[in-house]
Amino acid sequence: MAGVNDGLFELAGVQSLINLVESGDMKDSLLWFGAEKRWIDQTHLNICRVAAPTFQEDERGAWMADRFRELGYTVSLDRAGNVIAGDGHPDSPPYVAVSAHLDTVLAPQKPEQVRVNGSGRFEGPGVADNCAGLCALLALARVLRYRSVLGESASRVLFIANVGEEGEGNLSGMRHLCKQSELGEKIISFLVLDGPSTDRITSSAVASRRFQVTIRGPGGHSWSDFGLVNPVHTLSRAISLFIEERSLKSGFDYRRPRTTFNFGLIDGGTSVNAIPSAASTKVDLRSEDPGSIDEMAAQLTAMVERAIAAEHSRCEGPRLTAKIREIGSRPGGALDPSAPILQYLRAVDSHLGIRSIEDCASTDANIPLSMGLQAVSIGAGGSGGGAHTPDEWYDPEGREIGLKRILLVLYLLAKSVEPRI
């Protein structure tokens, strides 16, 4: 069985880390991030300018694969479209995976839409989430290729640029890697790079379910057919009823356990003077308690039924039909507080002066955490904001300390892995 060398726990001590970072190979590697700032920033910009909306990551995936090959790594693409790079030694498992998702919620319509302003700040769709993570992946791959800091343990590291993290991607890339590919059985821990911030360690995975609600009717003219059932009116009532029901149910306190809902998309109709024949919405339900999600899902169905009944009570003629389809489900999970990966992160953060807290979120780490594997999601350094909007931004100031943090934790993880017996 794969395991962790207990003796490596001592290496995570503060004094041991001081000795480690002052050693020749590690010291040179940590200094490299500052010396190569221009290369790192240019690489970041180049990544951002290759559009990769969810389900359309092929071009960016090919671009990342080419960069890994240029660095001398063995590269493969799995059936999901994930890019996997490593030293190519078949007898190296178990592996430590460091990953970053390829896809973005929004994508630039043309490369020039992503720019760097006069103060060095990146602006445009996806510059922080998750081009920051992808850039860190390549920076790590480069420093490990040209520095011997990991020695033979470098063969245990896999770099993964995965598809399908955002929205309706439903974690498809990580899901395939962990649950369907043969490679997934050989990975013992996951260091997921998502966004820039270093102040949070996502060690718990919030569960979620997503639904599309579609209501259909006959449609008609807004004047001559007035009085027919209206899908938009009905859908609006259903949403309102759901919100009111949740407010009464939770007493306006969504924090115990933390539970959220969001109607993020509404669609329907063809003209201002036409009764629509269909209306639909997509809703995201999340909670630290999976039972609360199931409760909300049941309430969603009940409120749609109530809204339809109310519409039928005031209208004559053809009836409405409704369909509620689940379009995504993300499992929850939590890392054991004593897990080595968490101990290493705490020790490294203490050494580097990073003040971080553990939190619960929805990331690629959901999948391995739900399977009982070691996994955390952390930022790649720097700062950012406006994620999932056209005004997204990323400031590389502070990126260097984020990269140092990742390298040190990756070193401890790779050195701690025992071979299979």
Buried (B, 14 or more C-beta within 10 A) or exposed (E): EBBBEEEBBEBBBEEBBEEBBEEEBBEBBBEBBEEBEEEBBEBBBBBBBBBBBBBBBEEBBEBBBEBBEEBEBEBEBBEBBBBBBBBEEEEBBBBBBBBBBBBBBBBBEEBEBBBBEEEEBBBBBBBBBBBBBBBBBBBBBBBBBBBEBBEEBBBBBBBBBBBBBBBEBBBBBBBBBBEEBEBBEBBBBBBBBBBBBBEBBBBBBBBBBBBBBBBBBBBBEBEEBEEBBBBBBBBBBBBEBBEEBBEEEBEEEBEEEBBBBEBEEBBBBEEEEEBBBBBBBBBBBBBBBBEBBBBBBEBBBBBBBBBBEBBBEEBEEEEBEBEBEEBBBBBBBBBEEEBBBBBBBBBBBBBBEBEBEBEBBBBBBBBBBBEEBBBBBBBBBBBBEBBBEEEBBBBBEBBBBBBBBBBBBBBBBBBBBBEEE
